[in-house]
Amino acid sequence: MNQAEQNDTPRRGDFGWQAMASAFEPTLDDMMSDRSYFGMPPEALYLWGSFRDETGEIYSPMRRIPAGLPTDSPDTRRRLFLLTTEGHDDGMHLHEAGRGSARNDGFTKTLENDRVHWRSDPAAEGNAFHVTWGPKECSWVEEGLMDVRGTLIEPGMHWYLPGRDAGMYYVANIFLMEGTILGKQVRGLIGFDPIYMYEGGEVYKTKDALVQEELELVWYTWATVYKDGSIDAGHFLLGNDHFGFAILADKDGNVRFTNDVTGKVDFGEDGYWQEHISYSAFGEEWEFVAEPRGRMVGLGKLPNPQVEGRWRRVGDTREPDVWFAWGEAAPGHGNRPVNRLAGAGERLSFNVEQF
């Protein structure tokens, strides 16, 4: 076998970056546990989402709470971040209120009255946070800044990306929320998502194959609740090699998933911000329509620019009521999938309904 042939065939322990996805049942025991999955300890809990007030202004809070294990990497994202369009025409900017939030240092995690509770250290400087999770409901309070509560869009959805030295197990809980942010009445959706990685790994920074292996083209978590009561909610990912999948739930908790996806990203004239994404999954054509002010400019110049917007089937005329589609694209990795691992073999699909 010559060197060129070797380069397009994965090594032992790699499978061409094929991911697995399905539904799961959320339980208190699993959320409280510090166990590892697939050799990966918990990396952190990620809380994040987008809300809109009655005038259409957008508020996107996020907080990363480390797993609290001795193997944790240094916590570089220690406070609440809040992006908002309020007062801005060019996109979403960081709100100064986040600087006054309590840091994660010394947080506690407890099980009380059928809820998992995360609380900031009472001695921590800044405004306290208190987050609760149950299999059906959650709440997220940042003292003096936001108080939102909601219910799970059932069921849970999870995906696993195996890899020799880098991988990820992502546990997704999408909640429909309402409450107040900066004194405004808001409605929206959030992800309440534990992530597992190899020891020392941290999303975007270390042992993250989506970044280090340049797999990621598109990564969106999203949901839309329509005025007719129907729901679409899930994850759309698109990538190089054999990476990429879609997982989608409806209002009745039915879940579909597929690895048979493709698409293309339009980065516009500047070649950086995703302006539109075409995506094929489930034998359907989908599209991402960027929010006119959805560019998260307050996060700075990232290799994976974040943009809020909405996913929809092409030609879908249903009217949205509450929605979010917070995600990213990686212009440095290309604008459409490229298979660099032809030697991994040919992927064939099958009809699971036969079973």
N, C-alpha and C positions, 0 to 999 in steps of 0.2 A: 504493500500500500504506500503510495507516494505522499509527500507532505500535504499537497492540496486536498487529497482524499481524507487525510487525517483531520484536517482543519474543519471539515463540514460534518464530522461525526462526533457526537458527544462522548465524553469520558464516562467511566463507570460511576454510577450514582446520579448521573444527569439523564433526563428524559426529553431533551429538546424544549424544556420550559413549558410543558403541558400542565395546565392547572385543572384541579377538580373543584366542582361546585355542587351545592345542593341546599335543601332546607334543613333546619334543625329545630329542636324544641328547646327554648330558653328555660333554664332552671336556676333557682337560687344557689344550689350546691355548686353548679358549674361556675357561676359568676363569682362566688366566694373563693373558689379553689385557686391555689397557686401552682397546680400541677402543670407539667409540660405536655405538649402535643407534638408528636413526630420528632421528638428530640429538641423541641423549641420551648424554652420557658416564656412566660408572659413578658412582653416588652413594655407595654403601657396601655392605658385606657385613653381613647381619643373621643372627646366630646366636641361636636362641631355641627353647624347647620346654618340655615338661612331663614330669616323671618321678614315679613313685610307689614308695615303699618297701613292705616286706612288711606294714606296719601300715596302709597306705593314706594316709600323709602325702604331700603333694604338694610338689614342688620345681620351680620354673620359672625357669631361668637365661636371661639374655639379654646379648648383647654386640654392639655396633655397631662395626665396624671400617671407618673411612673408606676411600675408594678410594685416597687418597694422591696425588691430583692437585693441581696448583697452583690449580685452580678449586674445590677443596673448600670448602664453607661451614665456619665455625668448628665444631669438634667439641665439642658440648655434652653428649654422652653418652659419656664417656671411659673408664668402668670397667665391670666386670661388675656386673650387677644380679641378685640372687637373691631371688625371692619364695618363701615357704613357708607352709604351714599349721601347721607344727610349733610347738606351744605356743600356738596361737590357735584360737578357736572362731568368730570372726566373718569369716574370710576369709584371704587370703594377704597376708603382711606382708613388708617388706624385711628380709633377714637382714644383720646387721652385718658379716659376713665380706666382703661385697662392697666395703666401704670400704677393705679392705686389699689389693685386687687392683691389679695394675699397670695404668697408664693406656695408652691406645693410642699416645701420642706416640712417634714414632721406631720404630714396628713395622717388621718386614721381611716381604716376601713373596717366596718362592723356589720353584723347581721342583727337587725332589730325589727320585730313586728312584721316579718315576711317582706322586708326590704333590705337591700344592701345599701349602706350609707358610706359616703366618702365626705370627710370634713377636714377643713383646714385646721392647722394647729391653733388653738385659742391664743397662743402667745405670738403667733406670726403677725408681722406688721401688715397693715392694709386691710381691705374689706374682706371679710370671711366668705368662704364658699361652702355650700352644702348640697351634695348631689345624692339622689336616691334612685334605686333601680329595683323594679320587680318584673316578673315575667310578662306582665301586661301593661305596666304603667311606670312612669319615671318623672322626676322633677330635677330642676337645675336652678339653683339660687346663687347669685353673686350679689352679696349684700350691697344695697344702695344702687344697684345697676340693672339687674335683671332677675326676674322670677317667672319661670316658664314650667309648664306641666303638660303631660300628654299621655297618649296610649299607643301601644305597639301596632304597627301595620304587620299583621301576622303572615307567616311565622318568622322566625329568625332565618337568616341566610348566611352561609359561610363558604369560604373558598380556601384552597390550599395549593400553594406553588412549591413543589419539591425541587431541591437543588443540592448539589454536592457540597458546596461551601456557603451558599446563600439561599434563602428561601423565606416563605412567609405563610402563616396561617391567620386568616382574617375572619373575625366573627362579627357579623353585621346585624345590628338592631336598629331599625328605622322607626322613629316615633313621630306621630302627628301632634304638634304642640300649640299651645296658646298661652298668653300671659302678658307681661310688660317688659320692655327694654327701654332704658332711659326715659321712663315715665310714659311711654307710648304703648297703646294696646297693639299687640302683634299676634300674628298666626304664622306658623311655618313648620318645618320638619328638621329633624336632627338625626345624625348617626351617633349611636352610643356603643362604641366599637372597641373591644379588646383586640390587640394584635400580638402575635407570638412570632419570635424570631430566634435564630441561633444565638447562643450566649455572646453578649457584647454587641449584638445587632441593634440598630436603631433606624427607623424608617427614614429614608432619604440619605442617611449618613454612612452607615456601615452594614455590610452583609445584606444589602438590599439589592437583589438581582434586577429589579425593575430599573434601577439607576446604574449600578456597576456593569451590568451586562447589556445595557442599552436596549432592554426589552420593551419598555413602556412607550407607546405612542399616545394612548388615551386611557384615562382612568376617571370614571365618573360614578359616584353614588347619587341616586336621584329618586324622586317620587313626585307624582302628580295626583292630587285628589280632584276629580272633576265635579262640576255642578250637578251632573246627573247621578252622583254617588259612586261612580266607577273609580277604580284606582289602578295605576301602574306604578310599581316600585321595584327597584333593584340596583344592580351594578352592571355597567357596560365597560369592558376593557378591550383594548385593541393593542396588539404588539407585534414585534418581530419574532422570527423563528416560529415555534408552535404555540407561542403565548397569545392568549386572547380568549375571552368567553363572555357570555351574557347570562345573567340570572334575573328572573322577573317574576314578581308576585302580583296577584290581583286582589280585589276587595274580598273575595271569599277565601283567601289564603292559599289558593292554588299556585304552585311554583313550577316554572319551566326553566331549564338551563341547557346551554349548548356551547360547544367549542367551535362550531361552524360559523365563524364571524369574519367579516372583513369590512373595510371602509377606507375613508380618506379624510384628511384634515386640511381645511383651508385656513392658512395662517395670514391671509391678507397681504397687503402690499408691504407691510413692515417685516413679514416673515416671522413674527414672534407670537402675537396673541391669536388664539384660535377664534375665528369669526363664525365658522360653520363646520359641522362634522357630518359626513354621510356614513351610515352604519347599517350593515345587513346582518340580521339575526332572525332565527325562527322562520326563515323564508319570507321575512317582511323587510321593508325599507324604513329605516328610522333616520331622524336628523336631530342634531343639536342646534338650537337657535340661541345665540348668545344674547344675554340681557344687554340693552344699549349701554348701561352703566355698570355692567357686571364684572369688568376687569378689576382684579384685586391689586391695584397699583400700590397699595399700602404695604404689601409684602416685599416690595423691592424687585430687583431684576433676578428672577429665579430661572433655573434651567427648565422648570416645568410650570409655566405661568398658569395661575388659577383664574378661572372665569366662571361666574354664576350665569345660569340661563335656564333653558327648559328643553327636555327631550320629548319627542312626539313621533308617532308614525307619520310617514309622509302622506298628506291628504286627510289626516284626522281632523274632524271639525268639532270635536267635543270642546266645551269651554272650560278652562281650568279654574279651580276655586282656590286651592292652596298648592304650592309647588316649591321644590328646590331642585337644583342640579348643580352641585358644587363639585368641580373636578378640575382636571388638568390635562394638558397635552405637552409633549416634549419635542420641540422643534428640532433639537439637535439629534434626535433619533430617527428622523424622517417623517414623512407625511402619509405613508401607506405601508402596509406590512411587507417585509422582506424576509424570506426564509434563508437564513445563513447556515442551516443545519440539515441540508438535504440528505445527509447520510444517516439521519436518525430513523428513517423509514417513512413509509406512506401511511398517513392517518386515514382510517376508514370509519365512517359513521354507521350506526345501526339503530334500529327502531326498538326502544325498550318496551313499547306496548305489546310486543310479541310475548313478553313474559307475564 
